[in-house]
Amino acid sequence: MSGADPTLWAKVIEFVSFTANLVTVVALPIATWQFITSRRASSAAAVISLNEAFRQAWTHFLGLDHNDFRRRVAFGDIANLIETGCALREDKAFVGRSASLLTQYLINILKVLQEDQQARVWLEEMIHEPDTILALGGWCEMILPTLFRLLG
């Protein structure tokens, strides 16, 4: 190796360096695309899971008699899901169309609850501490203009 031509080694190193740079230039957009696609897929999967939890909670709630004490507990489950959805939305855990879908769903739920006297009473009774529905409050502040427009 001591008798090897130094210019040959310089050319080999230059070729390896150029090849590595070329691979990086090609791989970076591919990695970025995969990251974006992965984030959208994760967001969609989370919205689907949350939607299924809401579906089950609403089915349970609506299946109970109006005088059944378990109806209030079932409503508490719905309220917890609303708060979870708002917290995740505020944390920007959702992106793209799944974020828009969840936002519209939450706004529609809040609109229905705002018009239901019993729901408002139960929600007020669930607030034991100032931060009980902190996520809902923070998210509502973020979308307040939209809420005011929709709720009148």
RAMOWO-V680000 format. One record per pair of residues at least 12 apart in sequence whose ideal C-beta (glycine too) atoms are under 10 Angstrom apart, sorted by the first residue. I is the first residue (numbers start at 1). J is the second residue. Records with the same first field share a line. If there is no record, write none. Layout:
# RAMOWO-V680000
I=J, J
This chain:
# RAMOWO-V680000
36=95, 96
39=93, 94, 95, 96
40=94, 95, 96, 97, 98, 99
41=98
42=93, 94, 95, 98
43=88, 92, 93, 94, 95, 96, 97, 98, 99, 101, 102
44=94, 95, 96, 97, 98, 99, 101
45=98
46=85, 88, 93, 94, 98, 102
47=85, 88, 93, 94, 97, 98, 99, 100, 101, 102, 105
48=98
50=81, 84, 85, 88, 89, 94, 98, 102, 105, 106
51=81, 85, 98, 101, 102, 105
53=77, 78, 80, 81, 84, 85
54=77, 78, 81, 82, 84, 85, 105, 106, 109
56=77, 81
57=74, 75, 76, 77, 78, 79, 80, 81, 82
58=74, 77, 78, 81, 109
59=74
60=73, 74, 75, 77, 78
61=73, 74, 75, 76, 77, 78
62=74
66=118
71=118, 122
72=118, 121, 122, 125, 126
75=113, 118, 119, 122, 123, 126
76=122, 123, 125, 126
78=109, 113, 119, 122
79=109, 113, 119, 122, 123, 126, 127, 132, 133, 136
80=126, 133
81=106, 109
82=105, 106, 109, 110, 113, 123, 133, 135, 136, 139
83=126, 132, 133, 134, 135, 136, 137, 139
84=135, 136
85=102, 103, 105, 106, 109, 135, 136, 139
86=102, 103, 106, 110, 133, 134, 135, 136, 137, 138, 139, 140, 142, 143
87=133, 134, 135, 136, 138, 139
88=102, 135, 139
89=102, 103, 105, 106, 135, 138, 139, 142, 143
90=134, 135, 136, 137, 138, 139, 140, 141, 142, 143
91=135, 138, 139
103=139, 142, 143, 146
104=146, 150
106=136, 139, 140, 143, 147
107=140, 143, 146, 147, 149, 150, 151
108=150
110=136, 139, 140, 143, 147, 150, 151
111=147, 150, 151, 152
114=147, 150, 151, 152
115=151
123=136
